[in-house]
Amino acid sequence: IEESILQTYWASYYLINDQQEQNLQAIEKAKLVFIKQNNTNNLSYIKFLKTSALSYFNAGQTAEAEENINEAITLYNDFKKQSLLFKASLLNDLGLIKSVSNVNEALIAYEQALVVYKKTLPNNHPKIGINLMNTAILLRNDESFGEAINNLEEAIILFKKDEEKYSIRIGFALFQLGITYEKMKKLAEAKSYYQQALTYYLKNNSTPTANLIEVYNNLGLIEKNDNAFKSAQEYFDKALKVNLVSTSNTLSYYKNSYYAIYSHSFHAQNLEQQHAQKTLKFKDIVKALSHIQKADSLIDLVRKSTIKESDKIKLSEISNEVYADGVRIAHYASEVTSKNKKRFLALAFYYAEKSRAATLQEAIQQAKAKTFAGLPENILKAEQNLKSTLANLSLQLANSAQSESIQKEYFEVKKQLDLLENEIKQNYPDYFKLKVNNEIPTVSTIQNKLNENEVLITYFIDDSKSNNSNALYIFDCNKHKLIVSKRTLSDQYNKMITGFKNGLYFSEPNITKETSSTLYKLLFPKGLPKQQNLIIIPNARFSIIPFEALIVKEKQGEVEYLLE
């Protein structure tokens, strides 16, 4: 086999097995060979471009993906002997890639492929049904709900022509109908379709675990929104149970850790809502925090093995929600109990700092860990390979019903990675601190480092989508005490920050005074002692505020600045 074709095969293999780094390396090798041989006007090169486009799309590099698929289609249009089905597959790929950047162009590509499929394939061919479902998802995201429903119903009719063979696909189409009706705020219909999807999934022992988890979680959320808290809990429990691989004394291992994080997070939100709207029992809050703790442990575990950029984005989104829930629920617990008030305040501080640390780690991990920590290339490569293998096995676990052998391999690789990280911890502590270590300093540790006249002030913004929150938490820590204040953030706070900066820049004293005074009252706890050294760690947009210029008070035209 020619080297260029061989590398294309390897690229396809790595793409299917979700080994992103090896996949892109094979693409680069194949591309160089094609160019060196001046062999870029044949079907082999077009197939390479098709594989390249999907590889770049999988890596989140959509511009490169579009460039490659467009080149493939342009070259293939010049071929005299064309396979309509191959052309349709190129159009399908174009639809997938364009779905990120241009929905209308994606829909056109899918529709062109569908015309070919209906013209050349039997009317019950699964490719037609898959195309209809892909188009329906795009239409739904574009809020064209009626067309989306029509496509999904057409796909279901097609798959039901061989119901036993396509029961999983029928279940998936029903699940997509459920999501569509949920987006339309028709929760009763959504619940019905989710339950129908579950029935079809459970008929087939080969149903991917991920499909079951999704439907259990979505059913749980509908029950939670309907205040059917016990039923919601049962669905979230089922999602965790079907996802579970094994449990140790300290941590449960799941086939898909991302879904497990969601399930634990949903559990916590359900218990918080149950407490507020039904029971007022403090044990609900304690249980909710237990689920947050489990989600937090899983986030640490997933972060160690996450390589793909898309996975990092997904992890960042869910971890932000988890930590916001943790801060909010722990702070609430501190307010309604006197018995363990300090412990819950410390827990709220922990989750706020965990959120900050996660953001900081993402920024420095790849840049500084590799450059400054002195880790040998062979150990870095071994770490990346183990992480890649672990991510691949995790994906296989999530998409396989029969997974005992995969589980064994997963735990073996996990042991190897743990051993390697222990070696890194012992021999390369700088790298470990930058990239692996998840420890957060406790309140008492910080207090031991503060002097008597020092106050540490940090901030956390809870803009959680799940709770429709928009709250600011102020952590005021001196050598002897931690105080946490909660403020509601109005929609105007961003304008206040901009107004304050512009007032300073354009020398507008009236605007500066008004915005400065408002921001001070928002950002600082009442009764802050004078003659203190303030250590301020801002959050989000607060980081652009010149805090020293905030006006503490104004009397008879004389202003006192925070710096004073």
GIZIKA-V648372 format. One record per helix or strand of 2 or more residues. SS is the DSSP state (A for helix, B for strand). FROM is the first residue (numbers start at 1). TO is the last residue. If there is no record, write none. Layout:
ss from to
SS FROM TO
SS FROM TO
This chain:
ss from to
A 3 16
A 20 36
A 43 58
A 62 77
A 84 101
A 103 120
A 126 141
A 145 162
A 167 183
A 187 203
A 209 225
A 229 243
B 244 247
B 252 254
A 257 279
A 282 305
A 309 336
A 341 372
A 377 398
A 404 427
A 429 435
A 443 449
B 454 462
B 471 477
B 482 488
A 493 505
A 509 523
B 533 537
A 540 544
A 547 549
B 551 555
B 558 561
